[in-house]
């Protein structure tokens, strides 16, 4: 009986781990696809942080990020119109190298990880 509980707990933990890894992979691919489609020049992506969530972005800050993204010289044809934040946003930071500088951009996703809805 104790062993069966241990197997159930281990199974649940393994499932949670694989789910988290899948979301991380999906977020990275969304960012890579976005960069490939919208970057003015090829970027040397060096690293990604872990996928995380936040609730502390206000609507006004979110709108400012969307407006600034449209004017970012690193990307072209960026349009986030119609993309609205949910109460919890997922985000990941992409680190990249430009010339000799190590820079980063933070990308925000809807809670279903179906699209990038802003970046800074």
C-alpha positions as CSV (number, residue, x, y, z in Angstrom):
1,X,0.0,0.0,0.0
2,X,2.8,2.4,0.9
3,X,4.6,1.5,-2.3
4,X,1.6,2.2,-4.5
5,X,1.2,5.7,-2.9
6,X,4.9,6.3,-3.6
7,X,4.4,5.3,-7.3
8,X,1.4,7.5,-7.6
9,X,3.3,10.5,-6.1
10,X,6.3,9.8,-8.4
11,X,4.0,9.6,-11.4
12,X,2.4,12.9,-10.6
13,X,5.8,14.6,-10.1
14,X,7.1,13.2,-13.4
15,X,4.0,14.4,-15.2
16,X,4.4,17.9,-13.7
17,X,8.1,18.0,-14.7
18,X,7.3,16.9,-18.3
19,X,4.5,19.5,-18.6
20,X,6.8,22.3,-17.4
21,X,9.5,21.2,-19.9
22,X,7.0,21.2,-22.7
23,X,5.9,24.8,-21.9
24,X,9.5,25.9,-21.8
25,X,10.2,24.3,-25.2
26,X,7.0,25.9,-26.6
27,X,7.9,29.4,-25.3
28,X,11.4,29.2,-26.7
29,X,10.0,28.1,-30.1
30,X,7.5,31.0,-30.1
31,X,10.3,33.5,-29.5
32,X,12.7,31.9,-32.1
33,X,9.9,32.0,-34.7
34,X,9.1,35.6,-33.8
35,X,12.7,36.7,-34.1
36,X,13.1,34.8,-37.4
37,X,10.0,36.6,-38.8
38,X,10.5,40.1,-37.4
39,X,14.2,40.7,-36.7
40,X,15.8,43.3,-38.9
41,X,19.0,41.4,-38.8
42,X,20.0,37.9,-37.7
43,X,20.4,37.6,-33.9
44,X,22.8,35.4,-32.1
45,X,20.6,34.0,-29.4
46,X,22.8,32.8,-26.5
47,X,20.4,31.7,-23.8
48,X,16.8,31.7,-22.4
49,X,15.8,32.0,-18.8
50,X,13.2,29.6,-17.4
51,X,9.6,30.3,-18.2
52,X,7.9,32.1,-15.3
53,X,4.6,34.0,-14.6
54,X,3.7,37.4,-13.3
55,X,0.6,39.3,-12.2
56,X,2.2,42.7,-11.6
57,X,2.0,44.2,-15.0
58,X,-0.7,46.9,-15.2
59,X,-2.8,47.6,-18.3
60,X,-1.0,50.9,-18.9
61,X,2.4,49.3,-18.6
62,X,1.3,46.6,-21.0
63,X,0.0,49.1,-23.5
64,X,3.3,51.0,-23.3
65,X,5.3,47.8,-23.9
66,X,3.2,47.1,-27.0
67,X,3.7,50.7,-28.3
68,X,7.4,50.6,-27.7
69,X,7.7,47.2,-29.3
70,X,6.2,48.6,-32.5
71,X,9.0,51.2,-32.6
72,X,11.9,48.9,-31.5
73,X,14.6,49.2,-34.2
74,X,15.6,45.6,-33.7
75,X,12.3,44.3,-35.1
76,X,10.1,45.2,-38.1
77,X,6.3,44.8,-38.8
78,X,5.4,44.2,-35.1
79,X,1.7,44.6,-34.4
80,X,0.2,43.5,-31.1
81,X,-3.2,45.2,-31.7
82,X,-6.0,43.2,-30.3
83,X,-3.7,41.3,-27.9
84,X,-4.8,41.9,-24.3
85,X,-3.3,40.6,-21.1
86,X,-4.9,38.1,-18.9
87,X,-4.6,38.3,-15.1
88,X,-1.5,36.1,-15.2
89,X,1.1,36.5,-17.9
90,X,3.9,34.0,-18.8
91,X,7.3,35.4,-19.7
92,X,10.7,34.4,-20.8
93,X,13.9,36.4,-21.2
94,X,16.0,35.8,-24.3
95,X,19.7,36.7,-24.2
96,X,21.4,37.6,-27.4
97,X,24.8,38.9,-28.5
98,X,25.1,41.9,-30.8
99,X,28.7,42.9,-31.7
100,X,30.5,42.5,-28.4
101,X,27.4,43.4,-26.2
102,X,25.3,40.8,-24.3
103,X,21.7,42.1,-24.5
104,X,18.3,40.7,-23.6
105,X,14.6,41.0,-24.4
106,X,11.7,39.8,-22.3
107,X,8.8,38.3,-24.1
108,X,5.3,38.0,-22.6
109,X,2.8,35.3,-23.6
110,X,-0.9,34.7,-23.0
111,X,-1.7,32.1,-20.4
112,X,-2.2,29.4,-23.0
113,X,1.2,30.0,-24.6
114,X,-0.4,30.4,-28.0
115,X,1.1,33.8,-28.9
116,X,3.6,36.5,-27.9
117,X,1.5,39.5,-26.8
118,X,4.3,42.0,-25.9
119,X,8.0,42.4,-25.3
120,X,10.4,44.8,-23.8
